[in-house]
Amino acid sequence: MNIFIYYIVSIIAGLLTFSTWQTNGLIPAWCCTFVIIPILWIENKISTKKNRRIHTLGISFVYFFTINAFILYWLFYCLEYLSILLYVYNAVFYSLTFYLFAEFKNRFGKKIGYLSFISLFVTLEYIQYLIPLAFPALIFGVIPATDIRFIQWYEYTGVLGGSIWVLLCNILLFEAITNKNNRKKLSISWGLTFFIPLIFSIILYKSYKEKEHPINVVTVQPNFDPYEEKFAIKNKIQVDTMIHLAKKVANEQTDFILLPETCISNNIWANNIDENEELNRLKDSVFLFAPNADIVAGVDMMEYYISQVPPSKNAHAVNENVYIDFFNACVLLSNHQ
């Protein structure tokens, strides 16, 4: 088979994987349990060919680049062509992981190879939680999250446990299809791996009992275009819009009112936050119709320090012995003493 056919298959596999992602749901999320099979099949086919290393790296890169480009397409609206560098950046690390898996598999056999694939892949996903330039939304364990009935077991394993489940289901199903000698055993293993977590999750979901004293929460999300309109409209008008929306549903029984992450995008000084005009107007307006509610709002915040040494590693020196910190912060506004 022409090697370029494999590249085309990797693009199709990338589109198939993208189609299972929670952000679009073009096909059922459970299909994530077989979307990696085409790439495993390609790796198996080219494992004995000349230049297998470069093609393993190239084909896996095309696969992961396709996933990144389609899931993170919205970055293009923010960064335009610079976003392509981010797609490449993320795809390179995942393709290197797949390349190392292929090397381990060819040198030490399938068991060690597949174990290394799951270990390296999940380790890379864990790193996505730690580094500044990270994309945790791309974690494979996120895919099944479209239906909360089937992910209750994440309570014990976390999202990375879901990633292990997705990878393991793909590997076992691929081996059940290609390994004729152990097909029955592998099929049973795949069935147990696929169904046991789902059945356990449904049992947890059905047996859950709501607490006797739930809280009443109002969530406010105005419909502003985040690319242009959001930062063109004056913040006062945006806050007034949020107050108007909250007033439609909030009342004396409301416990919390949740406002957006960028509720107040004008920088607020933490040093004199009680004197901030917009926060005070927000409190005075909302507490008229929801006096018992606590307001949770996202704000841009600054804090200044008078210090001879930097008070934090992120503090910026603006003058002699004067430093400023910038925060993407959350504030709680309460009417209670």
N, C-alpha and C positions, 0 to 999 in steps of 0.2 A: 504494500500500500504506500502511495506517495506520502512523504512525511508531512507535506503541507495540509493533507486531509486531517491529520491529527490536530493541527492548529485551528482548523475550522471547527472541529468537534469540541475543542477546549472553549472556544467562544460560545458555542451553543450551550455547553455545560455551565458556563458562567451566567448566561441569560436565564437558564433554568434555575440556578441557585438564587439569582436575584428575584426571580418570580415567586419564590417561597417566602421572601423576607417580610417581616411584619409590617413594614411601611407601605406595602402595596397589596399584598395578599392576592396576587393574580392566580395562583394555584394554591391548594391547601398546604398549610404549613408542614403537615406530617410528611409531605413529599421530600422534605430536607433529608430524610433517612436514605435517599438513594441518589441525590444530586451529585455527589462526589464520585460515584461509580465510573462515569466516563473518563475522569482523570486517572483513576486507579487502573482502568482498562488500558489507557494509552501508555502509562508507565510500564505496565506488564508487557505490552507489545514491543516497546522500543528498548527494553532492558538488555537485549542481546545485540542491538544494532550498533553500528559504528557511530561515533559522535553522540552516544546516548546521553552523556552528561549535559552537553550544551542544549540538546533538544528537551531533556527533562526540565531543565531550568527555564528554557524559553516557553515551552507549552504551559507549564504551571504559572509562569508570569502572566501570560495572556489570559489564563483563567481567572486569576485573582485581580488583574487589572480590570477585566470586564465587570466583575462584581463591584469593585470599588467605584468605577466610573458611573455605573447605573444607580447604585444605592446612594452615592454621595454627589449625584448630579447637581444638587442645589448649590454646591460650593462654586460651581461655575458662575452662578449669578452674583456671587460675592467677590470672587477672585479672578474671574474670567480664565485666561489661559494659564495663569499661575496654578490653578486647581489641578491641572494635569500633572504637575510635579508632585502634588500630594498623592494623587492616585498611584503614580509610579513609586513613590517613597513607601507606601503601605504594601503595594504588591510585591516589591522586592523582598521584604522580610518574610512574607508568607511563602513566596516561591523558593527562597533559600531553605525554609523549613521543609518544604516538599522535596527539594533536592537532597537534603541530608537524609530524609526518610528513604529515598531511592538508593542512596549509597549504603545505608545500614542494611537495607533489605537484600541488596546484591552481595554484600560481604558476609552477613551473619544469618541470613535466612528470613523467612516471612515473620515469624513470631517477634524476633528482635526488631525487625523493620517496622512492623505495625505498632509495637509498643513505643518505639522512638517517635513515630509519627504523631501518636496521640499525646505523648509527653511534651514534645517540642512545640506542637501546635497550641496546646493549652497553656504552656509556659509563655508563649508569645502573646496569647490573648490576655493572660494575667498582667503582663507588662503594659498592656494597653490601659490599665487602670492607674499606672504609676508615672508614665512619662508625660511631659507637657503636650507634645504633639501626638495625641492619641485619638483613636476612633473606637471607643467601646461599643458603639452601636453596631459595629461589624462583627461582634462576637457571635459565633455560630449558635451558641445557646440561646440567643435572643429570638431565633427564628420560630421556635414552637410557642412563643409567648403570645401569639394572636388569640389563643384560647386558654384562659386561666384555669379551666377545669383540668387541663392536662399537664400543668407545670407546678402543681402544689408541692411536689417532691423537691422543688428548688429550695424549699424552706430548710432542707437538710444539706443540700449539695451546692446551693448557689447556682448562678448562671453558668459557671464553668462546668458544673456537673452536667448541665444540658449539652454543652459542647462535647464532652466525652461521650454522651449518649448518641449524639448525632454522628460522630466519627465512627463509633463502634458499630452502630447499625449499618452504616455504609460499607464498612470493611467486611462484616459478617455476611451481608447480602451479596457483596461482590464475590467473596470466596464460595458462597453457596451456589452461585451461578456458574463459576468457572472451575471449581474443584469437583469433578465427577466422583472421585473416590470417597469423599467425605460429605457429599451433598446433603444426605439426610441429617447427619449430626449437626452440620453447620446451619441447616434450615431451622432445626429445633432451637439451636443457640440464638439465631437471629430472632425467632419468634418470642422467646423468653425475654431477650434483651429489649425488644420493641414493646411488648405488651405489659410486662410486669410494672415498670414505672408508671405507665398510663393508668392501669387498673388501680394501683396504689394511690395515684393522684386523685382519681375520681372518688375513691373511698374517703380520702381526706376532705375533698370538696363537699361531698354529700353529708359528711358527719360534722361539719363545722357548724357551730351555733353562734349566732350573733350575740354580742354582749347585751345585757339587759338595759344599759344606759348609754346608748350611742350618742355621739355628738352631731350637731347640725352644722354643716359646712357649706358655704357659698363660694363657688369658684368663679372668678371674673376674668374673661379673656376677650378684650375688644378686638374687632376685626380690622386691624391696621396692616397694610402691606409692609412686611418687615424689611424689604429691600429699599424702599424709597419713602413711602408715606410715614412710616413710624418715626423717622428721624427728621422729617420735614415739618411735622405738626408741633406746635408749641406744647411743652410738657403740661402746662396748666389746662389746656384743652383736653389732653389725654386723660389727666386725672379726673377732670369733670365728667368725661365719658364713662370712666370706671365707676365713679360714684353713682351716676345715673343708672348704670346697669345693675349695680349691687342693690340699689333701692327697689328695683322691681321684684326681688325675691327675698331679700334679707328682712328680718323682723326681730322682735324681742327674744325669740327662741333661738336665734342664730348664735352659735358659739365661736365660729371662726369665719373670716372672710379672707380668701386667698387671692392676692393680686399678682400680676405677672412679674417675671424676673427683672424686667426693665420698667417697672412702674414709674419710678422717678429716675430719669437718666441725667438730670442735672446733678453735678457733684455736690454732695452734702458733707458738711464738716462734722465729723464725729465729735469734735471737741465741744461744739455747742448745738448738738442735734435737737435739743428741746426748743430752740429758737427758730428752727427751720420753718419757713412760711408754708411751704407746700405740705409738709407732714402735719402741721397743725391744722391746716384747712381740711386735709383728708380726715383727720380724727374728728374735728368739730362737725363735719358734714355727716359722716357715717354714724357716729354715735347718737345722732338725733333719731334715726329710724332703727338702729340696731345697738342699743345701749349696752348690751351684755356681750357683744362680740369682741374678739381679739382680731386685729388686722395684721396679716402677714404679707409683707410687700418686699419686692426686690428693689434695691437702690444702688446707684453709684455713689461711693463714699470716699472721702479723703480724711486723713488725720495728720496733724502736724505735731512735731516733737521739738522741744528745746533740749538739745543733748550735745555733749562733746564728742560722742562716738555714735556710729549708726545704731539706732534702736532695733533694727531688724535687717535681715539680708536683702529685703526688697525696698528698703527706704531710700528715697532720692534726696540728695543734698541740694537745697535751693539757696542756702545762704550759710554764713558762718554759724555753726552750731544749730542750724535749723534744718529739719528733715521732714519729708512728706511721704506718707504711704497711700496707695490707692487700693480700694477694695471693691470687688463685686459682691455686695453684701445683702443680707436679709434682715429686716427689722420687724419687731413685734410691737404693735401699738395697742395698748390696753386701756380700758376705761375703769379697771379695778384698782383699788388701793393696795 
